[in-house]
Amino acid sequence: MLIVTTSSLEGRRISKYIGLVSGEAILGANIFKDFFAGIRDIVGGRSAAYEQELRKAKDIAIREMSDEAQRLGANAVIGVDLDFEEISPGQGTMLMVSASGTAVVID
């Protein structure tokens, strides 16, 4: 499955537009956020563990989007957009990563 952020594929012809596909991943961020926010306040810098969790969520969202496209008969997804959102459903904060794009068939 070819997945790109562009709306066209140089050197490839799109023979069929299938439609919008998406994938989402939600992870609880409060544990990481609270713990690592304290560490960052003391030492500064980036949180490798937090970044790793975000990467994992991004990979899950892209995989779900790709799986949906494949079920619909596509062999590529173009115009992919990734969104990272913080949601607070009550007690804790959660992070949502969503991936969306257009499923297509390319020659």
C-alpha positions in Angstrom: 0.0 0.0 0.0 1.5 3.3 -1.1 0.7 6.1 1.4 1.5 9.7 0.5 0.7 13.2 1.7 0.5 14.6 -1.9 -2.6 14.7 -4.0 -1.0 13.1 -7.0 1.7 10.5 -7.7 4.4 11.6 -10.2 4.8 9.0 -12.9 1.7 7.0 -11.8 -1.8 7.3 -13.1 -4.8 7.2 -10.7 -7.4 5.1 -12.4 -10.1 5.2 -9.7 -10.9 7.3 -6.7 -12.6 5.2 -4.1 -13.2 7.7 -1.3 -12.2 8.9 2.2 -10.5 6.5 4.6 -9.4 7.1 8.1 -7.9 5.5 11.2 -7.7 6.6 14.8 -5.7 5.8 17.9 -6.3 7.1 21.4 -3.9 6.8 24.2 -4.0 7.9 27.8 -1.5 10.7 28.2 -2.1 11.6 31.8 0.5 9.2 33.3 3.2 10.1 30.8 2.2 13.8 30.8 2.3 14.2 34.6 5.4 12.2 35.1 7.5 13.5 32.3 6.3 17.1 32.7 7.9 17.1 36.1 11.1 15.7 34.7 11.2 18.2 31.9 10.6 21.0 34.3 13.8 19.9 36.2 16.1 19.0 33.4 14.5 20.5 30.3 14.5 18.8 26.9 12.4 16.2 25.2 10.6 13.1 26.5 11.7 10.1 24.5 9.1 7.8 26.1 6.3 10.3 25.4 7.5 10.7 21.8 7.6 6.9 21.4 4.0 6.6 22.5 3.0 9.3 20.0 4.8 7.5 17.2 3.1 4.2 18.2 -0.3 5.9 18.1 0.5 7.5 14.7 1.6 4.1 13.3 -1.7 2.5 14.6 -3.8 5.3 13.0 -2.0 4.9 9.6 -2.3 1.1 9.7 -6.0 1.3 10.4 -6.4 3.8 7.5 -4.4 1.6 5.2 -6.4 -1.5 6.2 -9.7 0.3 5.4 -8.4 1.3 2.0 -7.3 -2.2 1.2 -10.7 -3.6 2.2 -12.3 -1.1 -0.3 -10.0 -2.3 -3.1 -7.4 0.5 -3.1 -3.7 0.1 -3.5 -2.8 3.6 -2.5 -3.9 6.4 -0.2 -3.2 10.0 -1.3 -3.6 13.4 0.4 -2.9 11.9 3.9 -3.4 14.2 6.8 -2.3 13.5 10.4 -4.0 15.2 13.3 -2.9 15.1 16.9 -5.6 16.2 19.4 -5.7 16.3 23.2 -9.1 15.3 24.6 -10.3 15.4 28.2 -13.2 13.0 28.7 -13.4 13.4 32.4 -10.6 12.5 34.8 -7.6 12.3 32.6 -6.2 13.7 29.5 -5.9 11.5 26.4 -4.2 12.0 23.1 -5.9 11.1 19.8 -4.0 10.6 16.6 -6.1 10.4 13.4 -5.0 9.7 9.9 -7.2 10.4 6.9 -6.8 10.4 3.1 -8.3 9.4 -0.2 -8.2 5.7 -1.2 -7.3 5.3 -4.8 -6.3 2.6 -7.4 -3.1 3.4 -9.2 -1.8 1.8 -12.4 
